[in-house]
Amino acid sequence: MRLSASPFFFLLWVQALTLKNLNYSVPEEQGPGTVIGNIAKDAGYGTLERGKKSNFRVLENSAPHLVDIDPESGLVFTKQRIDRETLCRRSPKCQLSMEVFANDKEICMVKIDIQDINDNSPSFPSDHVNIDISENAAAGTRFPLTIAHDLDFGENGIKTYQVTRDDYNTFSLDLKVRGDGTIYPELVVQRPLDREDQSHHTLLLTAIDGGEYPRSGSMQINVRVTDSNDNSPVFEKSSYVIEIPENSPPGKILIDLNATDQDEGSNGQVVYSFTGYASERMQDLFSIDPNTGVIKIQGEIDYEENPIIEFDVQAKDLGPNPIPGHCKITVKVLDKNDNWPLISFVSVRQGAISEAAPPESVIALVRVTDKDSGRNGQLQCRVLGNVPFRLQENNDNFYTLLTDRPLDRELKEEYNITIVARDNGIPSLNSTKSFTVKILDENDNAPRFTKAVYVLQVPENNIPGEYLGSVLAHDPDVGRNGTVSYSILPSHIGDVSVYTYVSVNPTNGAIYASRSFNYEQTKFFEFRVQAKDAGSPHMESSATVRVSILDVNDNLPVIILPLLQNDTAEIPVPRNVGIGYIVTTVKAVDHDHGESGHLTYEISEGNDDHLFEMDPGAGEVRTTHALWEEVAPVVELVVKVTDHGKPPLSAVAKLIIKANPEAATGGSSSTSGEPQPWDVSLPLIVTLSIISVMLLAVMTAIAVKSKHQDKETGSYGCRMAEYTNPPAGKGKKKRITRVTSCWCRARWRRGTRRAA
C-alpha cells in the first residue's frame, strides 16, 4: 500500500487548522479487516489535551459497505472483499473517497485507489467462429476477427493475440489498435488457397493479458474454403474518420459509403452490413442501408459516454462464395456544452455558527463538477449576493465556503447562501444550490438604557411602597444573553443607605419608594440603577435616577407674634391714638414652600364696627376710627392666617384690644407728621417679642423632631390633621383633611361670651 499526503492550509472556525488530503491505495480482493492506512498518524495529528481522546467521524463515504474508519484509532480498513471489476467495471480510474472530521476540528479528505490484480482471464463471446474464404482470395486478404474481453484493466488487460496454425503458414495474424487502445486481430491470407487440395482449416486464436502471471483465453476458428468468385467489392478508402457533434439528431447521415465490384450480375451486386463483431451498443447508435451503404444516426450520441466510436463495415456481393471487402469507420464526437455544472456539498457545518466566529471560519466543503470537456467543462464558482461568505478554491474541483467578515446576529440571524457555478461554454450553463446558515448569538451587547438620566417626581407624604416610575434597558441579544435584570448600585443619601429610600423590581425596572418622603427635609436625591444581562460573562450598564420631592401643603401656619396664651393675646392701646395707629403686628410662619408657604392675614370676626383693619401681607392691625375706644373700649378680634396651598390651611388667634386708661395721646395717628408721645406699651412689646422669638426657636425644634418621628400626625397649638390613605397603587395620592381643633373653637366661644 502506498501513501501520499498533500495538505493545503486554511482557517477553520475556532482555531487555525488544516484541511488535508490523504491518498491511499489497496489491491482488490483483500479480505475484510485489511488495514489501508492510519489517518491519525499519516495526517500528523498530535496528541490531544490530557483527558481527551481522539475521535474521527465520517462525514461522507462513497462506499460505506466496503471501507470504514475506526472512530478512536483512525485506522482505515476494509469491511468486505473489494472486486474492482464489479465496483468500477472498465473505468480506468477506480477510487473510493471519504471525508473525515478529525478531533472535531479538522477535515481530512481520504481517497483510496483500488488497484487491479490479474484475477480474470480473457474470454471470447463464443468458443468457435466459422469463416468462409473463397479459394480465389488473394494473398493479403484480411478478415477481422472477434475480440476477446478481459474484466481486468490496464497492465492486466489483453496485450496480444496468437494464432496456432495447422498448415504450412497459410494464414497469419495481424494486430491493430483502435483509438481507444483496444487491440483487435485480423486474419490475413498468406498464400493462395486450393479448395480441392484442402477445403477446411482449423485455427486456434488465443488472447493473452499482460499480468505478472499472464492469463489467456482461446477460441477456435473454422475456415471453410469456397469455390471462386473472381472479384470482391472494394471501398474507396480502407478507413474513414468522421467528426460529428454530440446530440446530433436521429436520422442525420453519418457517411455514404461506396464499394465497387467488377463482376457482373449478382456477382457484382454489393450489399453493406456491419461486421458480425460489431457491438450491440454500436448498432443501437447507427444504422446502415444494405443497398446504398448510407450510415445514419439512430441513437443518442453522447461525448461523455464515448468520445470516439470505431466500427467495421463490410461490403459483400451476391455471388456464390463471396469475399467481403472491409473498411473501418472512426467517429470522433465533438463535445457540446450540454451538461450543467453539478454542485454537491461534501460536508456542511452542523448547527449554527457563532457570531463571534473569526473571519475565514469554514462553513462547508463544496465539490463542483461538469461532465463536459475543454471550455465547456471549465467552471467559475461564486457566492450569490452581498453576504459575509466567500468561496476559496482548493483542488480537484473542491471549494471551501468561508466567512468573509465578522458576523452580527443582531444585524441578521440567518443567511440563505446560494452558490452559483457557471461553465465557459458558448452559451454558458449555470447551476445554483442553496442552504441555510443560522447565526448563534453571543453576549456581545451590553444592555442600553433608553435614557442617561431618569427624572421621577413624587409628592411628599407618599405611602411607603408607592410606585415612582420605571427605568428600561434594551439588550439586542437573545435568550439569557438578552435577559436583563435591574439593581440599585450601593450609595448613600446623606448618611443613610439608598436602599432605605427606594427599591427596584429586578425584572421590569419598576422603582418603588421604601419610605415616606418629607420635602422640608429632602428636596431631591439621586442614585444609579444597573442593568445586567444573564450571559456568561455578563455585560452591564448603568443610568442615573433623580427623584424630585414635590411639596404638599401639609403644614399649618403658626402664629408667633404676638405671643399667644391659649390662642389669645391682650393688646393694650393708648387712648386717642388716631386713625392708622399700628395696634400690633401678627406674624406667622409656614414650613411649606412656594404658594403653600405664602401667607395672607385677615380679620375674620369681631370687627363688625370696622374699627380696625389688617394688612393682608404684613399682618399689621391698624385703627380705622379716631375714637374707637368710645365705640368699644374692649374689642375682641379673631385674626386668621391662611396659606395659598391647595387646599389652603389656616390658623386663628384672638386679639383682645383694650383701651389703656393710663395712657393718652393727642389723637395723632401714625400717618400724621407731628411727634407722637411715648407709648408706654413699647417696652412691653419689645420684651414680649424677644420672648416670642426664643419660644419660636424652641417650638420649631420640637416641631421638626415631631415631624421626623411621625409625619402622619403633627400639631401646632390646637391643630389636628387627619390622613386618609387610599389603597396603594400608581397614581394614588394622599388626601389630607384638616379639622380645626374643637378645643380651640370652644375657647374662642367662651371668650366671646365673656366679652359680651
C-alpha positions in Angstrom: 0.0 0.0 0.0 1.3 3.5 -0.9 0.5 6.7 0.9 0.9 10.3 -0.3 -0.3 13.3 1.7 -0.7 16.8 0.2 -2.1 19.2 2.8 -3.3 22.7 1.9 -4.0 25.1 4.7 -6.9 27.4 5.6 -8.6 28.6 8.7 -11.3 26.6 10.4 -13.7 28.3 12.8 -12.4 28.5 16.4 -8.8 27.6 15.6 -6.5 28.0 12.6 -6.1 24.4 11.4 -5.6 22.5 8.1 -7.6 20.6 5.6 -5.6 17.6 4.5 -5.7 15.2 1.6 -4.6 11.7 2.1 -4.3 9.3 -0.8 -4.2 5.5 -0.2 -4.1 2.5 -2.4 -5.2 -1.1 -1.8 -5.2 -4.1 -4.1 -8.6 -5.6 -4.9 -9.7 -8.9 -3.5 -8.3 -8.1 0.0 -10.3 -9.7 2.8 -12.4 -7.9 5.5 -10.4 -6.1 8.2 -7.5 -5.2 5.9 -5.9 -2.0 7.2 -5.5 0.5 4.5 -3.9 3.4 6.4 -3.8 5.3 9.7 -5.2 8.9 9.5 -4.1 9.9 13.0 -0.5 9.1 12.1 -0.4 9.9 8.4 -2.1 13.3 8.7 0.2 14.2 11.6 -2.5 14.8 14.2 -0.6 15.3 17.5 -1.7 14.2 20.9 -4.7 15.9 22.4 -5.0 17.7 25.7 -4.9 15.5 28.7 -8.1 13.6 29.4 -9.3 14.0 25.8 -9.5 11.1 23.3 -9.0 11.2 19.6 -12.2 10.9 17.6 -12.8 10.5 13.9 -16.2 11.0 12.4 -17.1 10.1 8.8 -18.9 13.0 7.1 -19.3 11.3 3.7 -18.3 7.9 2.4 -18.7 6.9 -1.2 -18.7 3.2 -0.4 -19.8 2.7 3.3 -20.3 -1.0 2.7 -16.7 -1.5 1.6 -14.5 0.7 3.8 -14.8 2.4 7.1 -12.7 4.1 9.8 -12.2 3.3 13.5 -13.6 6.3 15.4 -10.8 6.2 18.1 -7.6 5.0 16.4 -8.2 6.5 12.9 -7.4 3.2 11.1 -9.0 2.9 7.7 -9.9 -0.7 6.9 -11.9 -2.8 4.5 -15.3 -4.2 5.6 -15.6 -6.9 2.9 -13.8 -8.2 -0.2 -13.5 -5.5 -2.9 -13.9 -6.6 -6.5 -12.6 -3.8 -8.7 -14.4 -5.2 -11.8 -17.8 -5.1 -10.0 -17.1 -1.7 -8.5 -15.8 0.2 -11.4 -16.3 -2.1 -14.5 -13.8 -1.0 -17.1 -13.2 2.5 -15.8 -9.6 3.4 -16.0 -9.8 5.0 -12.5 -11.4 3.2 -9.6 -11.3 5.3 -6.5 -13.2 5.5 -3.2 -13.5 8.7 -1.1 -14.2 9.6 2.4 -14.5 13.0 4.2 -13.5 12.6 7.9 -14.0 15.1 10.7 -10.9 14.6 12.9 -11.0 15.6 16.6 -14.0 17.8 16.0 -11.8 20.5 14.4 -10.2 19.3 11.1 -11.4 17.9 7.9 -9.4 15.2 6.2 -10.1 14.2 2.6 -9.3 10.5 2.1 -9.0 8.9 -1.4 -8.5 5.2 -1.8 -7.4 3.9 -5.2 -8.4 0.3 -5.8 -5.6 -1.5 -7.6 -6.4 -4.0 -10.2 -4.9 -7.5 -9.9 -4.8 -10.1 -12.6 -7.7 -12.2 -11.4 -9.6 -12.5 -14.6 -8.8 -14.4 -17.8 -9.6 -13.1 -21.3 -12.7 -14.7 -22.8 -14.3 -14.7 -26.3 -18.0 -14.3 -26.9 -18.2 -17.9 -28.2 -15.8 -20.9 -28.2 -15.7 -21.0 -32.1 -16.3 -19.0 -35.2 -16.9 -20.0 -38.8 -15.3 -18.1 -41.7 -15.9 -18.7 -45.4 -13.0 -17.8 -47.7 -13.0 -18.1 -51.5 -10.3 -20.1 -53.0 -9.6 -17.1 -55.2 -8.8 -14.9 -52.2 -5.5 -13.2 -53.0 -2.6 -13.2 -50.6 -3.0 -10.3 -48.1 -6.8 -10.6 -48.0 -7.9 -9.7 -44.4 -10.7 -10.9 -42.3 -11.5 -9.1 -39.0 -11.9 -11.4 -36.1 -14.0 -11.0 -33.0 -12.1 -9.6 -30.0 -11.8 -11.1 -26.5 -12.8 -9.3 -23.3 -10.9 -9.1 -20.1 -12.5 -7.7 -16.9 -9.1 -6.6 -15.7 -7.8 -3.2 -16.8 -4.5 -1.6 -17.8 -1.5 -3.8 -17.5 -3.7 -6.8 -16.6 -5.9 -6.3 -19.7 -5.4 -8.0 -23.1 -2.0 -7.4 -24.5 -1.7 -9.7 -27.5 -3.3 -12.4 -29.7 -1.8 -15.5 -31.1 -3.0 -18.0 -33.7 -1.9 -21.6 -33.8 -1.6 -22.8 -37.4 -2.3 -26.3 -38.5 -0.9 -25.9 -42.0 2.1 -24.5 -43.8 1.8 -20.8 -43.0 -1.4 -20.4 -45.0 -2.7 -17.8 -42.6 -1.1 -15.2 -40.3 -2.4 -12.9 -37.6 -2.1 -9.1 -37.8 -2.9 -6.9 -34.7 -4.5 -3.4 -34.9 -5.0 -0.8 -32.2 -8.2 1.3 -32.1 -8.3 4.9 -31.0 -9.5 3.8 -27.5 -6.5 1.5 -27.1 -8.4 -1.7 -27.9 -6.3 -4.4 -29.7 -8.2 -6.3 -32.3 -6.9 -9.1 -34.6 -7.3 -9.7 -38.3 -6.8 -13.0 -40.1 -4.5 -12.5 -43.2 -4.3 -14.9 -46.1 -0.6 -15.6 -46.6 -0.8 -17.7 -49.8 -3.4 -18.9 -52.4 -5.9 -21.4 -51.3 -7.0 -24.5 -53.1 -10.3 -25.9 -52.2 -9.6 -29.2 -54.0 -6.4 -29.6 -52.0 -7.8 -28.6 -48.6 -11.4 -27.3 -48.0 -11.2 -26.8 -44.3 -8.7 -25.2 -41.9 -8.9 -25.2 -38.2 -7.1 -22.4 -36.2 -6.9 -21.6 -32.5 -7.0 -17.9 -31.6 -5.6 -17.2 -28.2 -5.9 -13.9 -26.3 -3.2 -13.2 -23.6 -3.3 -10.5 -20.9 -0.3 -8.5 -19.5 -0.4 -9.7 -15.9 2.7 -10.7 -14.0 1.5 -14.2 -14.4 -0.4 -14.0 -17.7 -3.8 -15.4 -18.2 -5.2 -16.4 -21.6 -8.4 -17.5 -23.3 -8.9 -19.2 -26.7 -11.4 -19.6 -29.5 -11.5 -22.0 -32.4 -11.6 -20.6 -36.0 -13.2 -22.8 -38.6 -12.1 -21.7 -42.1 -14.1 -23.2 -45.0 -12.6 -22.7 -48.5 -15.3 -22.0 -51.0 -15.4 -22.1 -54.8 -14.2 -19.0 -56.6 -15.9 -15.7 -57.1 -13.4 -13.7 -59.1 -13.7 -10.2 -57.7 -14.6 -8.8 -54.3 -16.1 -5.4 -53.5 -13.6 -2.7 -52.9 -14.2 0.5 -50.8 -12.9 3.8 -52.0 -10.9 4.1 -48.8 -9.8 1.5 -46.3 -10.7 3.8 -43.4 -12.8 6.9 -42.8 -12.6 9.5 -40.0 -15.8 11.5 -39.4 -16.5 14.2 -36.8 -20.0 14.8 -35.6 -21.3 17.0 -32.7 -22.8 15.2 -29.8 -26.6 15.1 -29.5 -26.8 15.0 -33.3 -30.4 14.3 -34.2 -31.5 10.7 -35.2 -31.8 10.3 -39.0 -28.8 12.5 -39.7 -26.5 10.9 -42.4 -23.1 10.0 -41.0 -21.5 8.8 -44.3 -22.5 7.5 -47.7 -20.2 4.5 -48.4 -19.5 3.3 -51.9 -17.9 -0.1 -52.7 -17.5 -1.4 -56.3 -17.3 -4.9 -57.7 -16.0 -5.5 -61.2 -18.1 -8.6 -61.6 -21.4 -8.5 -63.4 -24.9 -9.6 -62.4 -25.3 -10.9 -58.9 -21.5 -11.3 -58.6 -21.2 -7.5 -58.9 -24.3 -6.6 -56.8 -23.0 -5.2 -53.5 -24.8 -5.3 -50.1 -23.5 -3.5 -47.0 -23.6 -4.5 -43.4 -21.8 -4.2 -40.1 -19.3 -6.9 -39.4 -20.5 -9.7 -37.2 -18.3 -8.4 -34.4 -19.9 -5.0 -34.1 -21.2 -4.4 -30.5 -24.9 -4.1 -29.8 -24.3 -0.6 -28.5 -22.8 0.5 -31.8 -25.7 -1.0 -33.7 -28.0 1.0 -31.5 -26.3 4.2 -32.4 -26.1 3.8 -36.1 -28.0 2.1 -39.0 -26.7 1.1 -42.4 -28.7 0.8 -45.6 -27.7 -2.6 -47.1 -28.3 -1.4 -50.7 -26.9 2.1 -50.7 -24.3 2.0 -47.9 -25.7 5.1 -46.2 -25.0 5.1 -42.5 -27.3 7.2 -40.3 -27.5 8.2 -36.7 -30.3 6.4 -34.9 -29.3 6.7 -31.2 -28.1 9.4 -28.8 -24.6 10.4 -29.4 -23.0 11.4 -26.0 -19.5 12.7 -25.9 -19.2 12.0 -22.2 -20.0 8.3 -22.8 -18.0 7.7 -26.0 -15.8 10.5 -27.3 -14.5 8.1 -30.1 -16.6 5.4 -31.7 -15.0 2.8 -34.1 -16.6 0.0 -36.0 -16.1 -2.0 -39.2 -18.4 -2.2 -42.3 -18.2 -4.9 -44.9 -19.4 -5.0 -48.5 -20.3 -8.4 -50.0 -21.5 -9.3 -53.4 -24.4 -11.6 -54.0 -22.4 -14.1 -56.0 -21.5 -17.6 -54.8 -18.8 -17.8 -52.2 -18.3 -14.1 -51.9 -15.2 -12.5 -50.4 -16.3 -9.4 -48.5 -14.4 -6.1 -48.6 -13.9 -4.2 -45.3 -13.4 -0.6 -44.2 -13.0 1.0 -40.8 -15.2 3.9 -39.6 -13.8 6.1 -36.8 -16.3 8.6 -35.4 -14.9 11.5 -33.4 -17.7 13.0 -31.2 -17.3 16.8 -30.7 -18.2 17.9 -27.3 -21.1 20.2 -26.9 -22.0 22.3 -23.8 -24.9 20.1 -22.9 -24.2 19.3 -19.3 -25.0 21.7 -16.4 -22.4 22.1 -13.7 -23.2 19.9 -10.7 -22.8 21.3 -7.2 -22.6 18.9 -4.2 -21.9 19.6 -0.6 -19.3 17.2 0.7 -19.8 18.4 4.3 -21.8 21.3 5.8 -21.2 22.7 9.3 -23.6 21.1 11.7 -25.7 23.5 13.7 -25.4 27.3 13.9 -22.2 29.3 13.7 -21.4 31.7 16.4 -21.4 35.4 15.6 -18.1 35.6 17.4 -16.5 33.2 14.8 -13.5 34.9 13.3 -13.2 35.6 9.5 -12.1 32.6 7.4 -14.2 30.2 9.5 -15.2 27.1 7.5 -18.9 26.7 6.8 -18.9 23.9 4.1 -16.8 21.9 1.7 -18.2 22.0 -1.8 -17.5 19.9 -4.9 -18.3 21.3 -8.3 -18.1 19.1 -11.5 -19.1 19.3 -15.2 -19.1 16.3 -17.5 -18.2 18.5 -20.5 -14.6 18.9 -21.5 -12.5 21.8 -22.6 -14.0 25.3 -22.2 -17.4 23.6 -21.7 -16.1 22.0 -18.6 -14.2 24.9 -17.2 -16.0 26.3 -14.2 -16.3 29.6 -12.3 -17.9 29.4 -8.9 -19.0 32.2 -6.6 -21.5 33.0 -3.7 -24.5 35.0 -4.8 -25.4 38.3 -3.2 -23.8 40.5 -0.6 -23.3 38.0 2.2 -20.4 37.7 4.6 -19.2 34.5 2.9 -16.8 33.6 0.1 -15.6 30.5 -1.8 -11.9 29.6 -1.7 -10.8 27.2 -4.5 -8.7 24.3 -3.4 -8.0 21.5 -5.9 -9.8 18.7 -7.7 -12.9 20.9 -8.1 -13.2 21.4 -4.4 -14.1 24.8 -2.8 -14.2 25.8 0.8 -17.0 28.1 1.9 -15.6 30.6 4.4 -16.8 33.5 6.4 -15.6 36.7 4.7 -16.1 39.2 7.5 -17.3 39.3 11.1 -20.9 38.1 11.7 -23.5 40.0 13.6 -26.6 38.1 14.7 -28.3 41.4 15.7 -28.0 42.6 12.1 -29.1 39.3 10.6 -29.7 36.0 12.3 -30.0 33.7 9.3 -28.5 33.6 5.8 -29.7 31.7 2.8 -26.4 31.0 0.9 -26.7 30.4 -2.8 -23.7 29.1 -4.7 -23.6 29.6 -8.4 -21.4 27.5 -10.8 -21.0 28.7 -14.4 -19.1 27.0 -17.2 -17.2 28.8 -20.0 -19.2 27.2 -22.8 -21.0 29.2 -25.5 -23.7 29.7 -24.5 -22.6 29.1 -20.9 -24.7 27.0 -18.5 -25.0 27.6 -14.8 -26.4 25.8 -11.8 -27.3 27.0 -8.3 -27.6 25.3 -4.9 -28.6 26.9 -1.6 -28.6 26.1 2.0 -29.3 28.0 5.2 -26.8 29.1 7.8 -28.1 30.2 11.2 -26.1 32.6 13.4 -25.7 31.7 17.0 -26.0 34.6 19.5 -23.1 35.6 21.6 -23.2 38.0 24.6 -21.6 40.9 22.7 -24.1 43.6 23.5 -24.5 45.4 26.9 -28.0 46.5 28.0 -28.7 50.0 26.9 -30.9 52.3 28.9 -33.4 54.4 27.0 -32.2 57.5 28.9 -29.0 58.5 30.6 -30.9 60.3 33.4 -34.4 59.4 34.5 -36.3 62.2 36.4 -39.0 60.9 38.7 -41.4 63.1 40.8 -43.2 62.1 43.9 -45.3 64.3 46.3 -44.1 64.3 49.8 -46.0 62.3 52.4 -46.2 59.4 49.9 -47.1 55.9 51.1 -44.1 53.6 51.6 -44.1 51.1 48.7 -45.7 53.6 46.3 -44.7 53.2 42.6 -42.5 56.1 41.5 -41.7 55.2 37.8 -39.6 52.8 35.8 -36.3 52.5 34.0 -35.9 50.5 30.8 -32.9 48.9 29.2 -32.8 47.0 25.9 -30.4 44.2 25.0 -30.5 43.1 21.4 -29.1 39.7 22.3 -31.4 36.8 22.7 -32.1 34.1 25.3 -30.1 34.5 28.5 -27.8 37.0 26.7 -30.7 39.3 26.3 -32.4 38.8 29.6 -31.9 42.0 31.6 -32.1 42.3 35.4 -32.0 45.6 37.4 -30.4 46.5 40.6 -29.6 49.7 42.6 -25.9 50.4 43.0 -24.8 50.9 46.6 -24.7 54.6 47.6 -25.7 56.9 50.4 -28.1 59.8 50.7 -26.6 61.8 53.4 -25.5 59.2 55.9 -28.3 56.8 55.1 -28.1 53.9 52.6 -30.0 54.4 49.4 -31.8 51.1 50.0 -33.8 52.7 52.8 -35.2 55.2 50.3 -36.0 53.2 47.2 -36.1 49.7 45.7 -36.3 48.4 42.2 -38.1 45.4 40.7 -35.2 43.3 39.2 -37.4 42.0 36.4 -39.1 45.1 34.9 -37.2 48.1 36.4 -40.1 49.5 38.4 -38.9 51.8 41.2 -40.8 52.0 44.5 -40.5 54.2 47.5 -39.2 52.5 50.6 -40.3 55.3 52.9 -42.5 58.4 53.1 -40.6 61.5 51.9 -40.6 64.9 53.5 -40.0 67.8 51.2 -38.9 70.0 54.1 -36.1 67.5 54.8 -35.1 66.2 51.3 -36.0 68.1 48.2 -34.3 65.6 45.8 -31.8 62.8 45.7 -30.0 60.7 43.0 -28.9 57.1 42.7 -27.7 54.8 39.9 -29.5 51.8 38.6 -27.6 48.9 36.9 -28.9 46.7 34.1 -27.1 43.4 33.8 -27.8 40.6 31.3 -27.6 36.9 32.2 -24.9 36.0 29.7 -21.6 34.4 30.6 -19.6 36.5 31.1 -22.4 39.1 31.7 -22.4 42.7 30.4 -23.8 45.7 32.2 -24.5 49.4 32.1 -26.0 52.0 34.4 -28.2 55.1 34.4 -28.8 57.9 36.9 -32.2 58.3 38.5 -33.1 61.6 40.0 -36.1 61.7 42.4 -37.7 65.1 43.0 -39.9 65.5 46.1 -42.9 67.7 45.4 -44.0 70.0 48.2 -47.5 69.3 49.6 -49.5 71.8 51.8 -49.2 69.7 54.9 -48.1 72.4 57.4 -50.5 74.8 59.1 -49.4 78.4 59.6 -48.1 79.0 63.1 -48.7 82.5 64.7 -45.6 83.5 66.6 -46.4 87.2 67.2 -48.0 88.4 69.3 -47.2 85.9 71.9 -50.3 83.9 72.5 -51.6 82.1 75.5 -54.4 79.7 74.8 -54.5 81.2 71.3 -55.3 84.6 72.8 -53.3 87.8 73.3 -54.3 91.0 75.1 -53.2 94.2 73.3 -53.4 97.5 75.3 -53.7 100.5 73.2 -53.3 104.1 74.3 -56.3 106.4 74.0 -56.7 109.0 71.3 -54.1 107.3 69.0 -56.0 108.4 66.0 -56.5 106.7 62.6 -53.8 104.4 61.2 -52.1 103.6 64.5 -50.4 100.2 64.4 -52.1 98.3 67.2 -50.0 95.1 66.7 -48.3 93.1 64.0 -49.3 89.5 63.6 -46.5 87.3 62.4 -46.9 83.6 61.3 -44.6 81.0 59.9 -45.4 78.1 57.5 -42.8 75.4 56.8 -44.2 74.7 53.4 -42.7 76.3 50.3 -43.9 78.2 47.4 -47.6 79.1 47.4 -48.1 76.6 50.2 -45.9 78.8 52.4 -47.2 82.2 51.1 -49.5 83.6 53.9 -52.4 86.0 53.9 -53.7 87.8 57.1 -57.2 88.9 57.7 -59.7 89.8 60.5 -62.3 87.1 60.3 -64.6 88.1 63.3 -65.1 90.8 65.9 -64.8 93.8 63.6 -68.4 94.4 62.9 -68.0 98.2 63.6 -65.0 98.3 61.3 -62.8 99.9 64.0 -59.7 98.2 62.8 -58.1 97.0 59.6 -55.4 94.4 58.8 -52.7 94.5 56.2 -53.1 91.1 54.3 -49.4 90.9 53.5 -47.6 92.4 56.5 -50.1 91.4 59.2 -50.3 94.9 60.7 -53.5 95.7 62.6 -54.3 99.4 62.4 -57.0 101.7 63.8 -59.6 103.0 61.3 -61.6 105.1 63.8 -60.3 108.0 65.7 -62.3 107.4 68.8 -62.5 103.6 68.7 -62.4 103.3 72.5 -65.5 105.3 72.8 -67.3 103.0 70.5 -66.0 99.9 72.2 -63.3 100.1 74.9 -62.6 96.4 74.6 -62.6 94.7 71.2 -62.1 91.0 70.6 -60.8 90.4 67.1 -60.3 87.0 65.6 -57.5 87.1 63.1 -56.9 84.4 60.5 -53.7 83.4 58.8 -54.3 81.4 55.6 -51.7 79.9 53.2 -52.1 79.6 49.4 -51.9 75.8 49.2 -54.4 73.5 47.7 -56.4 73.0 49.7 -55.5 76.1 51.8 -54.7 75.7 55.6 -55.2 78.4 58.2 -54.6 79.3 61.8 -56.6 81.7 64.0 -55.9 83.8 67.1 -58.0 86.1 69.3 -56.7 89.6 69.9 -58.3 91.4 72.9 -57.7 95.0 72.2 -58.2 97.3 75.3 -58.0 101.0 75.7 -55.3 101.8 78.2 -56.8 104.4 80.6 -53.3 105.3 82.0 -52.0 106.3 78.6 -53.4 109.1 76.4 -52.4 110.7 73.3 -53.2 113.9 71.5 -55.1 111.9 68.9 -52.3 111.9 66.4 -52.0 108.8 64.2 -49.1 107.1 62.7 -49.8 108.8 59.5 -49.5 112.4 60.9 -46.3 114.3 60.8 -46.4 115.6 64.4 -44.3 114.0 67.1 -46.0 111.2 68.9 -46.0 110.8 72.7 -44.1 107.9 74.2 -46.0 104.7 74.0 -45.7 103.1 77.4 -46.6 99.7 75.9 -43.5 99.7 73.6 -41.1 98.2 76.2 -43.6 95.6 76.9 -44.0 94.8 73.2 -40.2 94.6 72.8 -39.8 92.3 75.8 -42.6 90.1 74.6 -41.1 90.0 71.1 -37.8 88.7 72.4 -39.5 86.1 74.5 -41.6 85.1 71.5 -38.5 84.7 69.3 -37.0 82.4 71.9 -40.2 80.4 72.2 -40.4 80.2 68.4 -37.0 78.6 68.2 -37.9 76.1 70.9 -41.2 75.3 69.2 -39.6 75.0 65.8 -37.1 72.5 67.1 -39.8 70.5 68.8 -42.0 70.5 65.6 -39.2 69.3 63.4 -38.4 66.5 65.7 -42.0 65.6 66.0 -42.5 65.6 62.2 -39.4 63.3 61.7 -40.9 60.8 64.2 -44.3 60.8 62.8 -45.0 62.7 59.6 -48.6 61.5 59.6 -49.6 63.4 62.6 -48.4 66.8 63.9 -49.9 69.7 65.8 -49.1 73.2 66.5 -51.3 74.8 69.2 -54.7 73.3 68.8 -54.4 72.0 65.2 -55.2 68.4 64.4 -54.8 66.8 60.8 -56.4 63.6 59.7 -54.8 61.5 57.0 -56.9 59.3 54.8 -54.8 56.8 52.9 -56.3 55.2 49.8 -55.1 51.7 48.6 -51.5 51.8 47.4 -51.0 51.9 43.7 -49.7 54.0 40.9 -51.2 57.4 40.7 -52.8 57.2 44.1 -52.2 60.4 46.1 -52.7 61.1 49.8 -55.6 63.3 50.7 -55.2 65.5 53.7 -58.2 66.8 55.6 -57.8 69.4 58.1 -60.1 69.6 61.1 -59.9 72.6 63.4 -59.4 71.7 66.9 -62.7 71.5 68.9 -60.8 72.8 71.9 -59.8 75.9 70.1 -63.2 76.6 69.0 -64.6 76.1 72.5 -62.0 78.5 73.9 -62.9 81.1 71.3 -66.6 80.8 72.1 -66.1 81.3 75.8 -64.0 84.4 75.2 -66.7 85.8 73.0 -69.4 85.2 75.7 -67.3 86.9 78.4 -66.7 89.9 76.1 -70.5 90.2 75.6 
